[in-house]
Amino acid sequence: MKRANDNSVTSMTPTNSRGSESAKDCRKRKTLRIQYLAEIVRLRELTVLRMREDIDKLLEVCRCLDRGDLPEALLRQLHIPYEYDWVDNRINPYS
């Protein structure tokens, strides 16, 4: 005759291994999710830095325009033909 304790010990072993395996899988999924989220944060931070650089460039262009200067790089980027006035040290767009 089998004892109840012997039967319960043998039946607990597969359950424990399945629970342990499930816990390992859960930890692995959690680690992968954290890595995925960290990569998303890194990419967004790079995007923010690029946007800040663009804003700084635009602010510099605005400052030049406020002084009455036309930045040569801006004219080139907008494909506006220009000439440089060596007497007045100014850039004049063609009319």
N, C-alpha and C positions, 0 to 999 in steps of 0.2 A: 504494500500500500504506500502511495506517495504522500509525502507531507505537503501541506499547503505552503510552507516556507520554501521548500525546494522548487516548487512550481513557480512561485512568484519571483524567485531570484533569476531563473532562466528567462522568464518573460520580460523582466525589467531590462536586461542587457540590450536587446535590439531597440527598445524604446529610448534608452539612454544614448545609444550611439546615433539614433536618428535626431534626437534633440540636440546633441553636440554638433552634428553635421549641419543642422539647421541654424544653429547659433553661429557657426563659422561662416556659412553662406551669408547670413545677415550682416556680420561684421565686414565681410568682403564687399557686399553691396554698399554698405555705409561708407567705406573707404573710397570706393569708386565714385560715389555721389559727391563726396567732399572734394575729390580731385577735379571732377567735372565743374563744380561750382567755383573752385579756385581759379580754374582756367577762364571761366566766364568773367569773373571779377578782373583778372589780369587783362583780358582783351578790352573790357570797358574802361579800365584805367588808362590803357594806351590810347583809346579813342578820345578820352577826356583831355589827355596831354596834347594830342594833335589838334583838337579843337581850341585849346588855349593858345597854341602857337598861331593858329589862324586868326584868332581874335587879336593877338598882339600885333600881327602884321597889319590887320585892318585898322587898328588904333594908330599905328605909325603912319599909314596912308592918310587917315583923317587929320592927324597933326600936320602933315605936309600940306594938305589942302587948306587947312585953316591958316597956315602961313602964306598961302598963295603960291606954293610950289606944286608942280606936277611931277610926281615921281616917275622917273624913266622906266623903271621896272613895271609899274602899273600900266603905262601906255603900251609897252611891249606886250604885256599879258592880254590887254584888251584889243590888241591889233590896231591901235590908233597910230597913224603915221605922224612923226614929229621931227623937229629939227632943233638943234641946240644953238641958242643965241650966245655967242662967246662974249659979246660986249656987255650984255646985262647978266650973264651967267644964269640964264633961264632956259627951260625947255618950252618950246612953243609948238603946240599941235598944228598941223596943217588945217586950214579952213576949207 
